[in-house]
Amino acid sequence: MTAVITDACKNAMLDSAVAGALLTTPHMSLHTGFPPGGGNEVAGGSPAYARQPFTWASAGSGAKAIAATELFDVPAGTTVKAIAHYDALTVGTQKTWSPAGASARRAFSVDAAGFAADDIFSPAHGLAAGNSVLFWPTVGAVLPTGIAEDTEYFVIAAGLTTDAFRVSTTLGGSTINITAIGDGDVQKFTPEVFAGQGTYQVSTYVVSLPG
């Protein structure tokens, strides 16, 4: 028998984590690649980029969100692709991260017929040609062979329907060759390109517990 964790329990766990290892001394960072880390954190500019301290609101509905909007100075020539949270203003330990401008994750699958055509099936996925997506394995699942974690893919026009899509590693490029079945979650995200010095705003950042 497997029990389900209630939202009330999740809320208590998340709020108690403020004093524990997960959510202490939170500082938010911006990154130009996946997975986000020190090697791809934004740097430079005038005014200069810096991590921003932030606070968490009380948990609700099994999730915990930032209490207020965070603003970052971003140098010209930067593409922000990911947001992370560390336990220090510099260096420190990364605790959580999210793709920039991320939508909710949606389940997808690739069956035998799908990988023969390189089709990815996700009912009413809402994706459009040119969208950036990431793929995530779920518990007990394996991503289709040919699809990798922590890799930006682009939805392409070929084979795009209401319930199926194909991807490329380049914008408008050739279809990724999928060679074995698998499933998981797909997530649309929105990189932001800064041709000149600018400001990046994070108004939503949520940590939730599964189960």
N, C-alpha and C positions, 0 to 999 in steps of 0.2 A: 504494500500500500504506500502510495506517495502522497504526502500532504501538500497543500497549496499555502504559500505564505500570504497572509492578508496584507492589504495596504497599510493598516494600522501598525502591523509589525514592521513592515518595510520603513515606514516613516520614523518609527522609533530607532531602528538600526541606523538610518541615515543621519538623524539628528545627533545620535550618540557618537557617530564617527567624527563630528566636528572636533571633539576632544581627543580623537584617536589618530591613527596613522594615515587614514585616507584623505581627510579634508582639512588638515591643519595648515595654518599660515599660507593660505592659497594665493598664488600669483599666476596670472594668465599670460600666455605667450602666443606669438604668431609664427607660422612656419611655411616654408615654400615647397615642402615635399612630404612623402610618406615613407615609413612612419615618422611622425614629427620627432625631432631630437636636436641635440646641440649643433649638429653639423648643418642643419637646414633652418635654424631659427633666423628670423629677420634681424638685420643689423644695419647700423648707419643712419644716414639722413640728417637733416637739419630743419626743425628740431629732431633730435635723435630718437630712434625707436628704443623702448624699454618695456620690460614686463610690467604689468599693472597688478597691484594688490586688489583683491576683491573680497566680498563677503557673500555668504550663502543665506538665502531665505529659509524659513522653516520648511521641512519636507511636507509634501501633500500628494495624495494619490500615488504613493510609492515612488516619488521622485523628488529630487532636490535641485533647485535652480539658483542662479546668481540673483542677488538682491537688487542690482542696478546695472544699467548699461555701462560698458567699459569702452574707452576710446584709446587708440594707439596712433602714434605718429609713424608713418611708413615712408621709406625712401623711394625715389623714382627707380623704375626698372624692376620693381618687386611684384611677384604674383603670390598672393596669400592663398594657400590651399588648405591649411589646417590650423586649428586652435588647440592649445594644450594647457594643462594646469599643473604647476610645480609647487613644491613646498618651500621655495626660496626665491628671492629677487634675482639672484644669479646662480647658475649651476643648479644645485639641488636635485631632487628626485621627481621625475614625472609621475603624476598620479592618474590623470585621465586625459583623453584627447577626443577630438571630433573633427571630421572634415568641415571646411568652411562652408557656410550657407547650406548646411545639410538638411535634406528632407528625412522623413521617416523611412526606416528600412522596410523593404517589401520582399516577401518570399519569392524565390525563383527556382526553376528546375530545368535540367536538360536531360531528355530521355534519348533512347536510341535513334528515333527519327530526328530529334532535334540536333544531335551532334553530327549527324550525317549532312545536315544543311547549315550547321553552325548557328542554329536558332536557340535562343534563350527564352523560356516560357515564363511569363509572369502576368496573370490576368489583370487587365485594366491598369497597366503599369504607369501610364501617363507620361512616358518619356518621349522626347523629340530628338531628331537628328542634331548632333552637335553637343548634346548634354554630356557632362562628365559624370562618371559613376565609379563607385568602388564595390567590390564584392567581399562578402563576409561569410565564413563558414559558420554553421550553427551546431549546437551540441549534437554529436552523433552523426553529423553530415560531413561529406567531403566535397570540396569544390570540383567542378568539372575539369578534367585534364585540359590544359591550355589557358585556364583562368587562374590568376594568382592574387593573393592578398596584397594589400598595401601598394596597389598599382592603379594609376589613373587610366581608365578606359573611356572611349568616346562612342556614343551611340551613333550608328550610321544609318543612312536612308535605305540602303538595300535590306530587304526582308522585314522592314518595320511595319508592324500591324498593332492593333489594339492590345493584343495579348502576347506578342512576341517581338523580340528585337535582336540585333547583332551588334557587336562592338569591334573597335579597332584600337590599337595603341596610339594612333595619331588621328588628329581631326580630319574627317573625311577620307581616312585611309582604308586599306584593305581589311577584310574581315579576319578576325582571330580564328585560327583553326582549332576547333574543339574536338578532341579525340576520344573522350570517354564521358559517360554520364556523371551527374552530380547535382547537388543543390545547395541552397544556402539563402542568404539575403543579398539584395542589391540596394544601393543607396545613391541617390542623386546628390551631387554637391555643386556649389557654385564658386569657383576660384574668382578672385578679384585682382585685376591687373592694374598696376599703378604706373602710368606713363610718366607722371611727375610726382613730386612730393605730395603726400595726401594723408588722410585720416581714415582709419578702419574702425568700424563700430561693431561691437558684439553686444547685442541686446538680449540674446537667448543662449543659455548654456545649461544643459540639464544632465544630471547624473541619476540613473534609475537602477533598480534592482530587478533582475528577472525572477521568474518563479511565481 
